[in-house]
């Protein structure tokens, strides 16, 4: 490929990459050894402790995922802790920018009800979560840039 062609397209590619990244490059990563060698619940708790207070969007989405897994892990072992954990998840969902947070919190409620043997309530909350996820899936995609006219 000719270098002048690359030079001509470089500013466009740079603008596209900035637009796709939201204006800044994300470098957020979990430490690779975080929680290793611990029991599953303790490992999840270690990740949640690490994510606590982090402001990056990726940290926010991971916080939901790991809290939900923590709830699922503790459900058979310590069901009495679930109301507090589910409430924390619900609180995060109300404050979060993460569009699926409400659905994840509702799934956490379903796990709580299932662990208490209230299967009708669990099924009801799971169905609500499914509707939330389906609604978020149907949200319109961001508008695409207009294509240039071929008559130029």
N, C-alpha and C positions, 0 to 999 in steps of 0.2 A: 504494500500500500504506500502511496506517495506521501512523503512527510508534509507537503503543503496541504494535502487533504486532511491529514490528522490535525495540523495546526488550525485549520479553518473550523473543524468540528470540536476542538478542545473546549472552547468556552461554552458551547451548547451542552456538551457532555458534563461539564462541571456544574452548570446550572441544573441539569436534570438530576445529577447525583445529590446535590444539595436539597432539591425539592423532594426527592424520595426519602431522604434521611431527616426531613423536618428542619433542615437548616443547620444541624450539627451532627457530627459523627459520634455514634454511641460506642463506648468502650467498656460498657458494663459487662462483667462476667463474675460468676461465683468462683471462689477459690476452689481449685480441683480437689483438695484434700478435706474440704469442709464436711464434717460429720462422718468421715470414714472411721471404721472400727467401732462405731457405736451401735446400739440397738436401733431398730428402725424408728421408733418414736423419738428417741434422743437425737438421732441424726436429723430428723425433720425439725425438731425444736432448735437444733444448732443453726440450721439454715434460716429458720424464722427469726432467730435472734440476730443473725447477720443482716437480714433484710430490714429489720426494724429501723425506722427512721431514714432509710434510703429514699431519695426523692425521684430517682430515675424511673421512667415509665416501665422499663423492663423489670425493675425491682418490684414495682407495684403489681404487675401481672404475675410474676413468680410468687409473690406473697400470697395471692389468692390460691394459686395452684398448690403451694406447699401447705397452706392452712387447711385446705380441703382434704389433702392426703393425710395430714395430721389427725383431723377429725375421723376420717375413715379408719386409721390405724388404732386410735384410742377407743373407738366405739365398742369393741368387744372386751377390752381390758379395763377401761375406766369410764363407763357410760355417764357417771355423775359429773364428769368434767365437761360434757358436751354442751350443755346450755350456755356456759360462759364462752366457750370457743365459738359456737355458732353466733352468739351475740356480737362477738368481736368481728367475725366475718361480715355480719349484716351491717355493722357500723362502718367498716371499711367500704362496703359497697355503696353506702349512702354518700360517702365523701369522695369516692374514686372517679378518676377519668376513664378507667377501664370499662369498656361497654359491656363486657360479659360478667362483670363483678356481681351484679344482681342475680344472675342465673346461677353462678357458683355458690353464692350465699344460700339461695333457695335449695340447691342440691345438698348443702351442708345440713339444712333443716330436715331434709328427707332422711339423711343418714341418722340424725338424732332420733327422729320418730321411729325409724326402723329398729334402732337399738333398744328402744323402749317397748317394742312389741306392738306399736300402734301402726299397723300396716296400711290401714286406710289413709291415715294422715300422711304417711311416708309416700304412698302412691300419689296422693293429691299434690304434695309439694314437688315431687319429681315431674309430674305433668306440667305444673306451673313453670318449672325450670326449663323444660323442653320448649314451651311456648315462648319464653323469654329468648332462648337461643335461636329459635326459628325467626322471631321478629328481628333480632339483630342481624341475622343472615340476610333478611330481605331489605335491609336498609339500602338505599340507593348508593351506588359506588360514586366516589368523587368524580366530578366532570373531567373528561379527558380534554387535553389541549386540542384545539381545532386543527384540522389538517390543512396544509397549504393548498391553495388551488393549483391544479396541474396546468392551467392555461398560462402561467407566467413564463 
